[in-house]
């Protein structure tokens, strides 16, 4: 999701693949005490991009945990 616009305390987000995949994925959050609280969410019409950097980072952390457990055995 990428920020589309903001109006007062509301933030409007849209799918970064909105144009390329014609995706209607969107969210509206309200900023409260420095945190974004979901007020509306519309699902994407496609699967997540598994090559995204954040996904790769999660996989790397999981592999580190597995390797640490194996070395302790």
N, C-alpha and C positions, 0 to 999 in steps of 0.2 A: 504494500500500500504506500502511496505517496500523497503528500498533502496537496489537496486541490485548492482549497481556500479556507479562510477563517472569518467568522463574523461574531464579534464580541467574544464570549467564552466558548463558542462552538467551533469545532474544527471539522472540516469535511475532507474525507480521504477517498481516493479512488485507486483502482487496480493499476499498477504500472503497465499492464498489458491491455489497457482499456482499448486502445486503437488497434494494436496489432492482432489481438484475439477477440475483439469486439466483446470484451468482458464487462459485465455490469457490477462487478464486485465493488462495494463501497462501504464506508463506515462513517458514522458521525460520533465524535467524542466531545465531551464537555470538560474543560479544564477546571479542576477543583483541588485546591490545596497543592498545586504543582503536579498533579497527576491527571492523566487522561482517563475518563470514565466513559465506557461505551454507552451510547443512548440508542444507536441503531446499527445493524450490520446486515449486509446483503451478500450472500455467498457468491463465490466466483463460479464461472462456467467452465473452468479448466483445472487440471491438477497443478499442485505447486511445482515450481521450477527447482528440481533437485540439484541443479548445478549452482544454485545460489550460494554466495559466500557464507551466509549464516548457517545453512544446512551443513556445509562442509566443516565449519567450526564445531558444530555439535558432534558430528561423526568423529572428528579428531579427538575431542574430549572423551568420548566413549571408548575409543581405542586406547587412550592413555590409561583410563581406569582399568580396562581389561588387562593390559600389560602389567600394571602395578599389582593387580590381584594374582596374576600368574607368577610373578617374580617372588611373591610372598609364600607361595605354596611349596 
